[in-house]
Amino acid sequence: MSEDLWPPHALDDPEVAAPPASSGSGGVTLIIPTFNESANVAELLGQLRAALPARPPCRVLFVDDSTDDTPALIEKAAADCPFPVDVLHRDSPAGGLGGAVVEGIARAGSDWIVVMDADLQHPPHLVPALVGEGERTGADLVVASRYLPGGSRAGLAGGYRVAVSRGATWLAKGLFPRALRGISDPMSGFFAIRRSAVTGAVTGGALQPLGYKILMELAVRCKPGRTAEVPFVFQDRFAGESKSTAREGLRFLTHLAALRSASPLARMIGFGLVGLSGFVPNLLALWLLTHAGMQYLAAEVVANQAGVLWNFLLIETLLFRDRRCHRHWADRVGRFALLANADLLLRIPLIALFVGRFGLGVLPATALALVTTFVLRFVATEALVYLPRGPRAAARTRPTTRS
């Protein structure tokens, strides 16, 4: 390895400033997120040695969340590599593998960034083809797709995983038709992107990854100007076990909802749909309480709290996941419940005002009051429950554990 290339080293503390993974102008940074991939990294680096050309210069950055000896094995295998290899080990794997990729992007200083998995299901020999296609077409994003002619999802084990992958692809493209236009495989974890297309989102904190589907996050939030694709055959895993689990599937659905509700209008629509769904637990609780002998007015009050709790949990999970850190969970619950119950107290005076002052009929007045209180409750929920507070207040009440 030449003297002007940094030797492989571990960056054990993400808080410590580290040199950017720069390969110079026109260079490539290959970001590989890893979680317990010790059986794969030596073979991966061996195939990369054979696949990567000398120009443009390339650097490999492993962002590692492992609990095994993966970092040590990376450093051992890197000794034979003609390109720099770095390891950033994260003690707190925030955002999962997607969060690892974002941390890697923040440290990249090259013109191109390539993201791939460590399990060799993404063939290393295609790395130069991805960057080359971007240079040839002027694209900002080049995706390795299993769904182009010449591509295949052969490495997906079993019909169940094939069906899940296909269903997730249809769902994502249906929810984001414009952002994912021209991307046949938004579930792909193998792609190249120009650093200039993502720098603003990374430095501005706009990226909120959850789980391992980082391509969709980048395509929706960064909106790269032009996309291109190359076909690839999804390989069998070289060693180890797949990280695709039911829990990751749930995180994917949560991530989809968060992306879709990123704009204020989308959040308001989602807020309304969640509110409508709250009638189900409300009515179910009312039926149970009245059949248990509780007086119906008291049952109405208690059942309303079941709907409030249901709404709170869905809103927390689907609409405001990235804002939960601004207040302690107990503070959020109390404020949300207060606003939800105040809605009942405000609606009756509003109906009386619309009928008595403006001469509306009872039904139109009730409908207008429902719309008015809904909008007010949405605005108040954003402002009083989920918007960041001033730095002094936040410092005084910041929770010591994750809520």
Secondary structure, DSSP 8 states (H G I E B T S, - for coil): --TTS----EE--TTS----B---TT-EEEEEEESS-TTTHHHHHHHHHHH--SSS-EEEEEEE--SSSHHHHHHHHHTT-SS-EEEEE-SS-TTHHHHHHHHHHHTB-SSEEEE--SSSSS-GGGHHHHHHHHHHHT-SEEEEESSSTT-B-TTS-HHHHHHHHHHHHHHHHHH-TTTTTT-S-TT---EEEEGGGTHHHHHTT-----SS-HHHHHHHHH--S-EEEEE-B----SSS-----HHHHHHHHHHHHHHHT-SHHHHHHHHHHHHHHTHHHHHHHHHHHHHTT--HHHHHHHHHHHHHHHHHHHIIIIISGGGGGGS-HHHHHHHHHHHHHHHHHHHHHHHHHHHHTT---HHHHHHHHHHHHHHHHHHHHIIIIIS---HHHHHHH--SS--
